[in-house]
Amino acid sequence: MQFSSVLASPVLLLQLCINTLRNILASVFLTVRTPGARWGTMSSVAPVGGGEGEGRAQDVMTPTSVNYHFTRKCNYKCGFCFHTAKTSFVLPLDEAKRGLQLLEASGMEKINFSGGEPFLHDKGEFLGKLVQYCKQDLQLPSVSIVSNGSMIKEKWFQKYGDDLDILAISCDSFDEATNQRIGRAQGRKSHVDNLHKIRNWCQQYKVAFKINSVINTFNVDEDMVENILQLNPVRWKVFQCLLIDGENAGEKALREAEGFVISEQLFQDFLERHSSVPCLVPESNEKMRNSYLILDEYMRFLDCREGRKDPSKSILDVGVKEAICFSGFDEKMFLKRGGKYVWSKADMKLEW
């Protein structure tokens, strides 16, 4: 086409301008990239929430507080357990440390070790070495453990207590018969007596003491005020019994927790009766379900948004940045439920 003929036709001139502008814009967008993408391609971070806005790039979340369930094995048989012994796998110590280092490099401030029963594997030595590594090598502000308490020995405190900020013991009742019905027991050993013993060790070895209770059909009418005030934990986490498909509900589940479930109203009634306890931190099903960053035994984030635990790829294979996009983590609910608090014992100003 002759240039003079283009000038003579306003329509052709406009079309030429549009085509030129389109080519310029295409060239610009082809060079846009996000970290980790190759030059000449576009990449975006997968949205965590899905639904409205799906497909738009979002900032990668920071794993400020992580719950690492490094083992699923347990010596108790709690009927409502939502993280059951579906495998016996435990990562080698060096691999677990590598994953923890990746998390720290991505912004982790608090690590909570759980299970299963975390003191069961290697009689607590594996756990102790992870606690020590996180505090001494990674220098995390907070290192905590959730345990049923049955496997803890005083010599563990003597060896690793300095590096532990918080020890949470699960106790659902102060009546031994109720604990037996729930499955929170091992033989004829007194779960409540052991709870008091561990409380004393925590005070002796300067570890902040915490209690976790799951409110269910068997303990919803119990008055725990006097016992909790006597034990005086820094926090009393009170959970509403939660169903998770494939764990404690459904065909492939190892537990059947339907008989333990209580209504929202019954849970609120329990909270009201215990409102005089200053350290009470309530967590309904709504608050609990998606407000935890959970790593399983393979260091995969578990997404609970669909009422089951859908795993991401392992952070050991794809890194934290990619894996966390599939965690289903609700950061707003995490903050709303009080997930961020004074969690370093150095800052708690406790009287030992």
N, C-alpha and C positions, 0 to 999 in steps of 0.2 A: 504494500500500500504506500502511495506517495505521501510524504509529509504534508505537501501543499493541500492535498485532498482532505486530510484530517482537519487542518485548520479551517477549511471551507465548510466543514460539517460540525456544528456544535454537539450533536448527539455522539458522533464518533470520538470527538475530543473528550467528552465526559466519560465514555466507556474506557478510553485509554487511561485516564486518571484513576478510575476505580480499580482497574486491573493492576496498575502500578502500585497503588496503596495496598492492595491485597497481598501482593508478592512481598512487600516490605514487612508487613505484619507477620506473615508466615515465617519469614527469615528470623525475625526477632524471637518468636515463640519457640522455635526449634532450638534456640540456644539457651533457653531458660532451664535450669535444673535445680534440684534440691540436693543437699548433702547425700552422698552415696550413689547418685545417679551418674550415668556416663554423659560426657559432653555430646550434645546434639540430640538428646532425648529429654522428654518431660517426665517428671516423677512427682508424686504427691504422697503424703503420709496418709495411710488408710484411716478413715474416721472411726473413732471408738464407739460412738453412740449409735450409728446407723440411723435409719429413718430420715427425718427431715434434714436436709443439708448433706445427705450422703453423697460422697464423691468429691467433696471439697477438702482441700488440704487443711490439716489441723496441726497445732503444735504438739510435739511429743510430750507425754506426761513425765513428770519426775517421780521415781519410785521412792518417795520420802520414807514411807513405812511399809515394810514387807514382812509377810508371814511365810516362813519356809517350813513346810511339812516334809522333812527329809526322810521320814519313815511313816509307813501306814500300820505297822505292827503294834499291837497293844495287848496288855495283860488283863484289861478290863473288858466287859461286854455290855457297855451302856446301850440300851435299846434304841436310843434316838441318835446315836453317833452319825455324824454327817461326813466323816472322812475315814472310811473303813479299810480293813486290811485286804484290799483287792490285789496288791502285789507285796512282795517281801524285799523289793529292790531298795538299796541305799547306795548313793554315789560314793566312789572312792574319796577319801578325805581331800586329796589334792584337787580333784575336780570340783568338789563342793567349795573349796576355798577360792578356786578360780572364778566360779560363778558369783560368789560374794564380793570378790574384788571388782567384777564387772558392774555389779549393782552399786557399790560405793562410788565408782567412777562416774556413774550416771546420776548421782545425787542422793543415794540412800542415807538416811540419818538414823533410822531405827530398824533393827532386825529382831523378829520374834521367832524363836524356834519352837516347833510344835510337832504333833504326830497325828495319829498313833500316840504312843508314849515315848517321848524323846530320850528318856533315861534308860530305856530297855536295850537299845543297841550298844553293844560293847560295854555294858554296865555303866553307861554315862560318860565314858572316856571320849568317845567320838564327839558327843555334844560338848563336853568340856573344852576340847581342843578348838572347836568352832567358836565357842564363846571367847576363849582366850585370843584367837586370831582376830576376831572382829573388834575387840577392845584394844588390844596391844598393837596389832599391825595396821588394821584399817582405822583405828581410833574413832570408831563410831560413837556418837553421843549416847546412844541407848542400845543395850543388848538385853533381851528378855526371853523368858521361857514360859510355856504353858505345859503343865504336867498334872497327872493325877496324884503325884506325890508318893506313890507306893514303892518306888525303886530308889528314892533319894537317900543317900547316906551322909553322915556328918563329914566324913573325909572328903567328899566331893566339894563341900563348902570350903573346907580348909585349903583345897588345891585350886579351886576356880572361883570362889566367892567374890574375890576382889574385882573380877572382871564382869560380874553380872549386876545389872542395874535393878531388874524386876523379876521376881519369881511369882507366877500366878498358879495357884492350885485350884483345880476344879472340884467343887463341892456343891452338890445339889440339895443336900438335906443334912440336918443335924440329928436325924433319927436313923439309927443303923438299919432298922427293918425297911425303911423307905429306900435307903441306898442299895440294899439287897434287891429290892423289887426293880429298881431302875437299872441295876447292873453295875453300879459304881462301887464295886467291892471285889476283893480277892480272898476267897475262902472265908474264914471267920475273923480276919484282921479288922480292927476298927479303923474305918476311914477317918472318923472324926478325931480320934486320939492322935492319929498320924498327922492330921492337919495342925493340931496344936503344937506338936513336936517340931514340925517344919517352921511354924510361925516363930518359935523360940530361936531356932537356928538362924533364921533370917535376921532377927534382931541382933544375935550374937556376932554374926559375920557381916553385918551391915549390907543387907540386900533388902530392897523394898518389897514388901509382901502384899500380894493381891489375891483376890478370890473371884473365881468365875462360877456362876450358877446358871443352869438351864432350867427354866420354869416349864413344867409339864403337868400332865394329869395327876401324877403321884405326889407332887409337892406344892401345887398351886395354892392350897389352903394352909400351908405351914407358916407359922410366925417365926421368922428368923432374926428379928430385930435384936434381941438380947445377945444372941450368939455372935452376930456380926459386930456389934458394938464392943463386945469383949475382945474379939480378935483384932479389931481396929486395923483393917487393911488400908493401904493408901487408895485403893479403888476396889469397888465391888461391882463387877460387870454382871448384869442380870439379863440373860438372853431369853427370848421367846423361842420355844422349840420350833425348829425349822425343818421342813421336808426338802430333800434334794434327790431328784430322780437319779437312780443308779447307785445311790449310796445308802439311803434309809427309806426309799420308796421306789416302787416299780419292780418289774420282773427280774432285773439283773442286780438288785440291791442285796447286800448282805445283812441289812437290818430292816425291820418293819416298824417304822416310827408312827404310823397313823394313829395308834392307840395312845400315843404320848402327846399329841397335838392339842393345844388349848386355843380358845378364841381370843381375839384381840381384847374383848371386854374383860375376860378373866385375867388376862395379862395386866391390863390397866388397873384392875382391882387389886392385884398383888402389889403393884408399884405404889398404889395409894396407901395401902396398909403399911408399907415400909418407907414412906416418904420422910420419916424422921431420921433415917440413916444418911448422914452427910456425904458419905463416899459412894453412894449408889449411882451407877451409870447404866441406865436402861437401854436395851436394844431390842426393838420389835423386829419382826420379819422384814418389814420394809427398810429399816435402817441397816440391818445386818447383811442382806443378800448380796449387794453389789459394792459395798463400801470397804472391802478388804482386798488388798493385792496379795493373792495367794499363789505361792509356788509349790508345785508338787514334788515328788521324789526325784523326778527327772529335770527339775528346774524349769518347768513349763508353767506359765500363768494359766489360771483356771477361770474361765468366764462362766458366771452363774446366772446370766440374764434370762436364760430360757428355762430356769428351774432345774438345771443339771450342770455338771462341770465339764465344759468344753475346753480342752487344752490347746494352748498355743504351741508353736515350736519352741524347743528349749533355748534359753538364753545362751547356753554353751555352744549352740550351733549357729544361731542367727543374730545374737547380741540382744541387749536389753531394749534398744530403741525399736527394733522391729517386733519383738515378741510382745511388748507391753501394749501395742496397738490392738491386740486380740485378748486383752485381759477383762474387758467389760467393766473396768473400774469406774465408779461414780465418785469423783473427787469431792463434789459438792456435798454428797451425803456423808462422806468420810469426815469432812469438817463439821457438818451439822450434828453428827453423833458424838462429837468430842474426840475424834481420832487423833487430833494434834493436841498434846497436853505437855506438862512438865514431866518428861520421861527419862531424864538422867538423874540418878540418885545424888549426884554432886550438886544438883540444883534444887532438890526437894527440901533441904534443910530439916531432915528428920532427926529426931532425938533417939540415938541408939542406946 
